[in-house]
Each structure stands twice: as C-alpha cells, then as structure tokens.
C-alpha cells in the first residue's frame, strides 16, 4: 500500500509542478512536501519488505532461527511487563 500511495504521490507532485508553466516558477511548497513524503513512503516500504524477506530466510537456519525466536519472545515478555505496570 505504501508503494502504491508513494507512486501516486510522486505523479501528483509532478503534475502540480507542471501545472504552472510560467518560466522561473518555483516548485510549490505542498507539491514538494508531497514529493518528499512519497519518496520516504516508497523507501520505508522497500525496507520493510527487505526486512521481512530476510526474517523468513533466517527462520529455517538451525542457529539463527532459535535465536530470532528467543529474541522475539523476550521482547514480547518485556512489552507485557510494561503494559502490566501501574502508571504513577
């Protein structure tokens, strides 16, 4: 979803830039912000899928698979402990 929205955002930002054909006209601020956020969305989506693929590639490994599962279990336990602590 992030990839699709990012590409649509880039296309709309380019269309906004090209809508005003006056020479010397700067890039509109909102279009520039949309362009930058779209690039960030695409980069984060690619990073997420890269991390997910690496995670599933490491699970069958006899050494790293149990280590990853233990790390996730420890993180879940810490999160549960933090959620059970009363707020002062």
Buried (B, 14 or more C-beta within 10 A) or exposed (E): EBBEBBEEBBEBBBEBBEEEEEEEEEBBEEBBEBBEBBBEBBEEBEEEEEEEEEEEEEEEEEEEEEEBEEEEEEEEEEEEEEEEEEEE
